[in-house]
Amino acid sequence: MKLESRIYVSGHTGLVGSAIVRALRRRGFGNLILRTHRELDLTVRATVERFFRSSRPEYVFHAAAKVGGISANSSRPADFIFQNLAIQTNVIDLAVRHGVKKLLFFSSSCAYPMLARVPIKEESLLAGPVEPTNEPYAVAKIAGLKMCQAYNRQYGTDYLTVIPANLYGPDDHFVDGGHVVAGLLRRFHEARVQGAPSITILGSGKPKRDFLYIDDLAQAGVLLMCREERLPFDLLNIGSGKETSIRQLAGLIGRTVGYKGRIVFDTSRPDGMPRRFLDNRRIAALGWRPKVGLAEGLRLTYVWYRRVRSSQQ
């Protein structure tokens, strides 16, 4: 990519997209094409067709998606599979048909088998069933990355897929049913403000996750899109290189927020995938390393959350 290249970032107001925009602007890329959901509904092919024809992007960071946590995936499975399939099918197919030089598709670590051997390598994809509670979302994300691979084989495109670890950071949606870090951070903050004697977390707290600060993911994405030479693979994991249990995460968030009450785990609720820890060797070989540790990332996220929350009151 050149500094004057026309770059479309889908989902630019979301967690991933906003971080991509920050990373691009910091490096001097100024010709960014950005559309909100209100301006461009990516589930409607005709409107996406008109957008590509008029905007003529050369590069695409495809970060738009319908996302949520275990409860959201369990209660609205049809929404998750339909909307994600529609969005990515329209963007990927029309990118090819309108001559997009390079595309980066953001998949999800839930695409890997529930009992994949840890650390999870890219070759583990489709080696077993995915975790049942978020199967519709996982199936859609698998379809998206397989679509990129199929178009690469048939049309000779250079469309890459990255599978990030569990993401967190500024511009996330701090709501129930969202990402685990954002949801817990908001709940701990509210419990502290209200003086609640305890806070209950769904599940046993035993599952382990790989938590990645969003700006580290964005730096990896820009690095990949700026490479001129074609890589020998089109699928890469991007993780923090460390595992943290949900119980440990809760303790860290409690200390970050300053909550002094008891943390209770509701073991009657599902845990989801027992371990989700990614093998980072492919992206590490290209010179990328995460820069923000979990404790510092939580602090930065909480500072952002409090600032945005206070501005809305």
C-alpha positions in Angstrom: 0.0 0.0 0.0 1.1 3.6 -0.8 0.2 6.5 1.4 -2.2 7.8 -1.3 -3.8 4.4 -1.9 -7.6 4.2 -1.6 -8.3 2.0 1.4 -11.7 0.9 2.6 -12.0 -0.1 6.2 -15.4 -1.8 6.8 -16.8 -1.6 10.3 -14.6 1.4 11.1 -16.7 2.4 14.1 -16.2 -1.0 15.8 -13.5 -2.4 18.0 -11.3 -3.7 15.2 -12.1 -1.2 12.5 -11.5 1.9 14.7 -8.1 0.5 15.7 -7.2 -0.1 12.0 -8.1 3.5 11.2 -5.9 4.7 14.1 -3.0 2.6 12.9 -3.3 3.7 9.3 -3.5 7.4 10.2 -0.5 7.2 12.5 1.5 5.9 9.5 0.3 8.7 7.2 -2.4 6.9 5.2 -4.9 9.7 4.4 -7.1 8.4 1.6 -9.4 6.2 3.8 -12.9 5.3 2.7 -15.2 5.0 5.7 -18.9 4.3 5.8 -21.2 3.8 8.8 -23.9 1.1 8.8 -26.5 3.8 8.3 -24.6 4.9 5.2 -23.9 1.5 3.8 -25.8 -1.7 4.7 -23.3 -4.5 3.9 -26.0 -7.2 4.0 -27.6 -5.7 0.8 -25.7 -6.7 -2.3 -27.0 -3.9 -4.5 -25.9 -1.2 -2.2 -22.5 -2.8 -1.7 -22.2 -3.1 -5.6 -22.9 0.7 -6.0 -20.4 1.5 -3.2 -17.5 -0.4 -4.9 -18.3 1.0 -8.3 -18.3 4.6 -7.1 -15.6 4.5 -4.4 -13.1 2.1 -6.3 -11.1 1.0 -3.2 -7.7 -0.6 -4.0 -7.3 -2.2 -0.6 -9.9 -3.5 1.9 -9.6 -4.2 5.6 -12.8 -6.2 6.2 -13.6 -5.8 9.9 -17.4 -5.4 9.8 -19.2 -8.2 11.6 -22.0 -9.0 14.0 -20.3 -10.0 17.2 -21.2 -11.0 20.7 -20.5 -13.3 23.6 -21.9 -16.7 24.6 -25.3 -15.5 25.7 -25.8 -13.4 22.5 -24.7 -16.2 20.3 -27.0 -18.7 22.1 -30.1 -16.5 22.0 -29.8 -15.1 18.5 -28.0 -17.8 16.4 -29.9 -17.0 13.2 -28.9 -13.3 13.3 -25.2 -14.3 13.7 -25.0 -16.7 10.9 -27.2 -14.8 8.4 -25.7 -11.3 8.9 -22.1 -12.5 8.9 -22.5 -14.7 5.9 -24.3 -11.9 4.0 -21.8 -9.2 4.9 -18.6 -11.1 4.1 -20.0 -12.7 1.0 -20.9 -9.3 -0.5 -17.6 -7.6 0.5 -15.3 -10.4 -0.6 -17.0 -11.2 -3.9 -17.5 -7.6 -5.0 -13.9 -6.8 -4.0 -12.7 -9.4 -6.5 -15.1 -8.2 -9.2 -14.0 -4.5 -8.7 -10.3 -5.2 -8.8 -9.3 -4.8 -5.2 -5.6 -5.5 -5.0 -5.5 -6.9 -1.5 -8.0 -7.7 1.2 -7.5 -8.6 4.9 -10.4 -10.6 6.4 -10.7 -10.8 10.2 -12.0 -14.2 11.2 -12.3 -15.5 14.8 -10.6 -18.0 17.1 -13.9 -19.7 17.7 -13.6 -21.0 14.2 -11.1 -23.6 15.6 -12.3 -26.9 17.0 -13.5 -26.9 20.6 -10.8 -29.4 21.7 -8.0 -28.3 19.4 -4.5 -29.0 20.6 -3.0 -26.0 22.4 -1.3 -23.8 21.3 -3.7 -23.8 18.3 -2.0 -23.9 14.9 -3.6 -22.7 11.7 -3.6 -26.3 10.5 -6.1 -27.2 13.2 -8.9 -25.6 11.3 -11.8 -28.0 10.5 -10.0 -30.8 12.5 -13.0 -31.2 14.8 -16.4 -29.7 15.8 -16.5 -26.1 17.0 -17.8 -25.1 20.5 -21.6 -25.5 20.3 -22.6 -22.2 22.0 -21.2 -20.0 19.2 -21.4 -22.5 16.3 -23.4 -20.2 13.9 -20.9 -17.4 14.2 -18.0 -19.8 13.9 -19.4 -21.4 10.8 -19.9 -18.0 9.2 -16.3 -17.1 10.0 -15.0 -20.4 8.6 -17.0 -19.7 5.4 -15.4 -16.3 5.1 -11.8 -17.5 5.3 -12.5 -20.4 3.0 -14.1 -18.0 0.5 -10.9 -15.9 0.5 -8.8 -19.1 0.0 -11.1 -20.3 -2.9 -11.0 -16.9 -4.6 -7.2 -16.9 -4.3 -7.0 -20.3 -6.0 -9.5 -19.5 -8.8 -8.7 -15.8 -9.5 -5.1 -15.4 -8.2 -6.1 -12.8 -5.6 -3.9 -12.1 -2.6 -6.6 -12.1 0.1 -5.4 -12.8 3.6 -7.3 -14.0 6.7 -6.2 -13.4 10.3 -7.5 -15.2 13.3 -7.2 -12.9 16.3 -7.2 -14.0 20.0 -9.8 -12.6 22.4 -9.8 -8.9 21.7 -10.4 -6.0 24.0 -9.7 -2.3 24.1 -11.2 1.2 23.3 -14.3 1.4 21.1 -15.7 -2.0 22.2 -19.3 -2.3 23.1 -19.5 -2.5 26.9 -22.8 -4.3 27.1 -24.1 -7.7 28.3 -23.6 -10.3 25.6 -20.5 -8.6 24.2 -16.8 -9.5 24.5 -15.8 -10.9 27.9 -13.3 -8.1 28.9 -15.7 -5.3 28.0 -18.7 -6.9 29.7 -16.8 -7.6 32.9 -15.1 -4.3 33.0 -18.5 -2.5 32.9 -20.0 -4.8 35.5 -17.1 -4.4 37.9 -17.2 -0.6 37.4 -20.9 -0.5 38.2 -20.5 -2.8 41.2 -17.8 -0.5 42.6 -19.9 2.6 42.1 -23.0 1.0 43.7 -21.0 -0.5 46.5 -22.2 -4.1 45.7 -20.9 -6.7 48.2 -20.4 -9.3 45.4 -20.4 -9.8 41.7 -21.4 -13.1 40.0 -19.6 -14.3 36.9 -21.2 -17.0 34.7 -19.2 -20.2 34.5 -16.5 -21.8 36.6 -13.8 -19.3 35.8 -11.5 -22.1 34.7 -11.5 -21.6 30.9 -8.3 -20.0 29.6 -8.1 -17.4 26.9 -5.5 -15.5 24.9 -6.3 -11.8 25.4 -5.0 -9.3 22.8 -5.1 -5.5 23.0 -6.8 -4.2 19.9 -4.0 -1.8 18.8 -1.6 -4.7 18.7 -3.9 -6.5 16.3 -4.2 -3.3 14.2 -0.4 -3.0 13.9 -0.2 -6.6 12.7 -2.9 -6.0 10.1 -1.2 -2.9 8.7 2.1 -4.8 8.6 0.5 -7.6 6.5 -1.2 -5.3 4.1 2.0 -3.2 3.5 4.0 -6.2 2.5 4.6 -6.2 -1.3 5.7 -9.8 -1.6 3.1 -12.6 -1.5 3.2 -14.8 1.6 3.4 -18.6 1.3 0.2 -18.9 3.4 -3.1 -17.0 3.5 -4.1 -17.7 7.1 -2.4 -16.4 10.2 -3.0 -16.4 13.9 -2.5 -13.2 15.9 -2.3 -13.6 19.7 -0.7 -12.3 22.8 1.5 -15.3 23.4 0.1 -15.8 26.9 -2.9 -17.7 28.5 -5.1 -16.2 31.2 -8.0 -17.9 33.0 -11.3 -16.1 33.3 -10.8 -16.3 37.1 -7.4 -14.5 36.7 -9.0 -12.0 34.4 -11.7 -11.2 36.9 -9.1 -10.6 39.6 -7.1 -8.3 37.3 -10.2 -6.3 36.3 -11.3 -6.0 39.9 -7.9 -4.5 40.8 -8.0 -2.2 37.8 -11.4 -0.9 38.7 -10.8 -0.8 42.4 -13.6 -3.2 43.3 -13.2 -4.7 46.8 -16.2 -7.1 47.0 -16.4 -10.9 46.5 -16.2 -12.5 43.1 -18.6 -15.4 42.8 -18.6 -17.9 39.9 -21.9 -19.5 38.8 -20.8 -23.1 37.9 -24.3 -23.9 36.6 -23.7 -21.8 33.5 -21.7 -23.0 30.5 -18.0 -22.3 30.2 -17.6 -22.4 26.4 -14.3 -23.6 24.9 -12.0 -24.8 27.7 -8.8 -23.4 26.2 -8.2 -20.9 23.3 -4.6 -20.1 23.0 -3.1 -19.4 19.5 0.2 -20.4 18.0 1.8 -17.2 16.9 4.8 -18.4 14.9 3.7 -17.3 11.5 3.1 -13.7 12.3 6.2 -13.6 14.7 8.4 -14.7 11.8 7.4 -11.6 9.9 8.7 -9.4 12.8 5.5 -8.7 14.7 5.3 -8.8 18.5 2.5 -7.6 20.8 3.5 -4.4 22.7 0.7 -4.0 25.3 0.5 -6.5 28.2 -2.8 -7.4 29.8 -2.5 -5.3 32.9 -1.6 -2.2 30.9 -4.2 -2.9 28.3 -6.9 -3.2 30.9 -5.8 0.1 32.5 -5.9 1.9 29.1 -9.3 0.4 28.3 -10.7 1.5 31.7 -9.4 5.0 31.3 -11.1 5.2 27.9 -14.3 3.7 29.2 -14.6 6.2 32.1 -13.8 9.1 29.8 -16.5 8.1 27.3 -19.0 7.2 30.0 -18.6 10.6 31.7 -19.0 12.4 28.4 -22.3 10.7 27.9 -23.8 11.6 31.3 
